Amino acid sequence: MKRCASDGMKKINVGTELNKSYIEEVNKTFPNATPLTSLRGLLGPANDRIKDIIVEKATLFKI
């Protein structure tokens, strides 16, 4: 990362990784849903995955 910055890189996109990971997790949980299933339970794993990626990137980028 330091080399990228010293070589002039100004922006690093992680949005695609976040979107892809979120959709993958949602797809894993929604097949088990019924009309009475709480959205919190369905979206919780996807939110947790996003949190994990953000922590990983923050550590990598030393934020």
C-alpha positions in Angstrom: 0.0 0.0 0.0 2.9 2.4 0.8 4.4 1.7 -2.6 1.0 2.4 -4.3 0.8 5.7 -2.5 4.4 6.6 -3.3 3.8 5.7 -7.0 0.9 8.2 -7.1 -2.2 6.1 -6.5 -4.8 8.4 -4.9 -7.9 6.2 -4.7 -8.6 2.5 -3.9 -12.1 1.2 -4.6 -13.5 -1.5 -2.3 -17.2 -0.9 -3.1 -17.4 -3.8 -5.6 -16.0 -6.2 -3.1 -18.5 -5.0 -0.4 -21.5 -5.2 -2.8 -20.5 -8.7 -4.0 -20.0 -10.0 -0.5 -23.2 -8.6 0.7 -25.3 -10.1 -2.1 -23.6 -13.5 -1.6 -24.4 -13.5 2.1 -28.0 -12.4 1.5 -28.4 -15.2 -1.1 -27.3 -17.7 1.5 -29.9 -16.7 4.1 -33.0 -15.8 2.0 -33.7 -19.3 0.7 -34.5 -20.3 4.3 -37.0 -17.4 4.7 -40.7 -17.6 5.3 -43.2 -14.8 5.4 -42.7 -14.6 9.2 -38.9 -14.5 9.1 -37.3 -11.3 10.5 -35.3 -9.3 8.1 -32.8 -8.7 10.9 -32.0 -12.4 11.0 -31.7 -12.5 7.2 -29.5 -9.4 6.8 -27.4 -9.9 10.0 -24.9 -12.2 8.4 -24.5 -9.9 5.4 -23.9 -6.9 7.7 -21.4 -8.9 9.7 -19.5 -9.8 6.5 -19.4 -6.2 5.5 -18.0 -5.3 9.0 -15.3 -8.0 8.6 -14.2 -6.6 5.2 -14.1 -3.0 6.5 -11.9 -4.1 9.5 -9.7 -6.0 7.1 -9.3 -3.0 4.7 -8.8 -0.6 7.6 -6.0 -2.7 8.9 -4.5 -3.1 5.5 -4.7 0.6 4.7 -3.7 1.5 8.3 -6.8 3.7 8.9 
